[in-house]
Amino acid sequence: MKKLVIAAALVSAASTAYAGSMAEPVIEPPVVVEETTSSSAGILIPLLLLVIVGAAIAAS
């Protein structure tokens, strides 16, 4: 029984001895979530221009 009490006292003393450290804490940068845009929006105007030019060429 004495050995159990001594072991428990050593374990509790050892766990409090290593509770903290002097090292700087590591802080992770915040996660930035960007909303994606549709890729078809950037190609809509050139396609529309191509259709208008094609219609102008076909009409003449």
C-alpha positions in Angstrom: 0.0 0.0 0.0 2.9 2.3 0.8 4.3 1.9 -2.7 1.0 2.8 -4.3 0.8 6.0 -2.3 4.4 6.9 -3.1 3.8 6.1 -6.8 0.6 8.3 -6.9 2.5 11.2 -5.2 5.3 10.9 -7.7 2.9 10.8 -10.7 1.0 13.9 -9.5 4.2 15.8 -8.8 5.6 14.9 -12.2 2.4 15.9 -14.1 2.4 19.4 -12.5 6.1 19.9 -13.1 5.6 19.6 -16.9 2.3 21.5 -17.1 3.6 24.5 -19.0 6.7 25.6 -20.9 8.5 28.8 -21.7 8.2 28.3 -25.5 6.1 30.7 -27.6 2.6 29.3 -28.3 2.0 28.2 -31.9 -0.9 30.1 -33.4 -2.3 28.8 -36.7 -3.4 31.4 -39.2 -7.1 31.8 -39.8 -8.5 29.8 -42.8 -9.8 32.1 -45.5 -12.6 30.7 -47.7 -13.1 32.5 -51.0 -16.2 32.1 -53.0 -15.7 30.7 -56.4 -17.2 32.4 -59.4 -18.6 30.7 -62.5 -16.1 30.5 -65.4 -18.9 31.0 -67.9 -19.3 34.6 -66.9 -15.9 35.6 -68.2 -16.5 33.9 -71.6 -20.0 35.1 -72.2 -19.1 38.5 -73.6 -16.5 37.2 -76.1 -18.9 34.6 -77.3 -21.7 37.1 -77.7 -19.3 39.4 -79.7 -18.3 36.4 -81.9 -22.0 35.7 -82.7 -22.6 39.3 -83.6 -19.6 39.4 -85.9 -20.6 36.1 -87.4 -24.1 37.4 -88.0 -22.7 40.6 -89.6 -20.5 38.6 -91.9 -23.3 36.2 -92.9 -25.7 39.1 -93.6 -23.3 40.8 -96.0 
